[in-house]
Amino acid sequence: MAYIFFYSSIAVLLITFLICCNFRKLKLPNIIIGLTTVGYSLISDILLGDQFKLFYYINPQVSTLYMILSAVLIYAVLNIAYTMFLPKKHKNALIYTVGWIVALLLFEYASLLTKALIFTGWKPFPWSIVTYIVAYVWIYFFYSFLTKKIPAKI
């Protein structure tokens, strides 16, 4: 079940992302967010998962492979999509971001139920919630910075 959930999540996410690209143009700031997401996802997953043994993906022996796949094909794609539809008004962006955090917590819960993600020391409350809040506040401000510094047409 873990393998089916993991790979079907990637497939559904990529198909959904391609559909989203028909509605919003992919811009350089979105791509930069995706690339930085890969970096911090790998750093945090390898530190917390591989080094501190707080969790692993599917199988501890090959968990690093799934961490890499998740960073590139799940988290980067999700964060690019998040920024593609991010509202400009702060209040709307806050509501939108809270919705994304709730959706990610539900995705994490489904990952736990299917054993695609196994917590060995990590606690969803408060650590997953805090992690998502910090990540999306950072993404919001970094994306805002990027959209001000990078011209719309290159």
N, C-alpha and C positions, 0 to 999 in steps of 0.2 A: 504494500500500500504506500509506503514511503516513497519508493521510486516513482510510482504512478503519479502521486500528488506533486512531487518535485518537478518532474519533467512536464506534466500537463499544466502546471502553474506557469512554467516558462513559455510553453506554447500559447496558452491563452493570453498571457501578458504581451507577448510579441505581436500576436494578431491584433489585440486591442490597441497596442501602440501604433501599428501601421494604419489602423483605422483613424486614430487620433491625428495622425500626420496629415490626413485628408482635410481635417477641420482647422488645424493650426499649423502654420509654417514653423519648421524647425530652424532655430537661429543659433548663432555662435554661443551666446550665453547659456542656452539650454545644453549644448554639447559640452561646454566647460563644466557645468554642474554635473553632468553624467560622468565625465572623466575624474573629477575630484571625488565623486561618490565612490567610484571604483577604488581609489586610493584609500580613503578613510574607512571604507567597509573592510577592505583587506587588512588594514592595520588593526582595526578594532577586533575583527573576527579572529585573526591569528593570535593577537595578544590574549584576548579573553577566552577563546576556544582552545587553541593549541597550547598556549603557554600556561594559562591559569586553569585550564580544564573545566570551565564553567558550563560548557555546552559543546555539542558536536552535531554535525549533519549526518543523518542516516547511519553511518558506520564510522566509528572512531579511527579506523585504519586509513580511510580515504576521505575523511572529513575536509581536509584542506582543499581537495579537488572541488567539493561542493561549495566551499567558501568562495573559491574563485568564480565558479559558475554563478553563484548568487550575486556576487559583487558586480559582475559584468552584465548578466542577463536578467537579473531581478531588480536589485536596488538602483542601479544606474538608470535603467529604463523607467522605473517608477518615479525617480526624482526628476528625470527629464520631462515626463508627462505632467508631474506636479507643477513644474515651472511653466510649461506650455500654456496651462489654463489658469495660472495664478492671477487672481483679481488684483487690480491696481489700488483700490481703496483698502486702507488698513483694516477696517472693521470686517469687510467681506473676506479679506485674506485670512483674518483670524478664524472666522467660521469655517472657511474652506480648509485651512490647515488642521483644525480640530477634527474635521471629517476625515482627513487623510490619516491622522494619527489613530483614530478609532478603527478605520479600515485596516491599517497595518497591525494593530493589536489583534483584530479578528483573524487576519491572515496568519499571524504568529500562533494563535490558539489552534487554528486548523492544522498548521504544521506540527504542532505538538500532538494533536489527536491522531494524526496519521504516522507519527514517529519519523517524519522527515527532519524534525528538529528535536533534539533530546537535551533537556536541561539537567546538568549534573551538579550545579551549584548556583546557577543564575536564577533570579527570582523576577517574574514578570512585574510584580508589584513590590517595590517601586521602580526597579531598574529599567525595565523595558519602557515604561511610561516616561521616565526621566530621559532616557536615551533618545526616544523619538522626539520629545519636546526640544531638547538641545539640538538635535540634528536638523529639525525643521525650522527652528529659529535661525540657526546658522545658515541654512540653505536660503531662507527668505532674505536675510540681509546680504548675503553674498550675491545672490541673483539680482537684488535691487542695485547693488554696487556695479555689477557687470553690465546691466542694461543702461546705466548712466554713462559708463566709460566706453562701451563698445558701440560704434555707430550702427543704426538699424540696417543700413545697406553697406555691404562691404564689397 
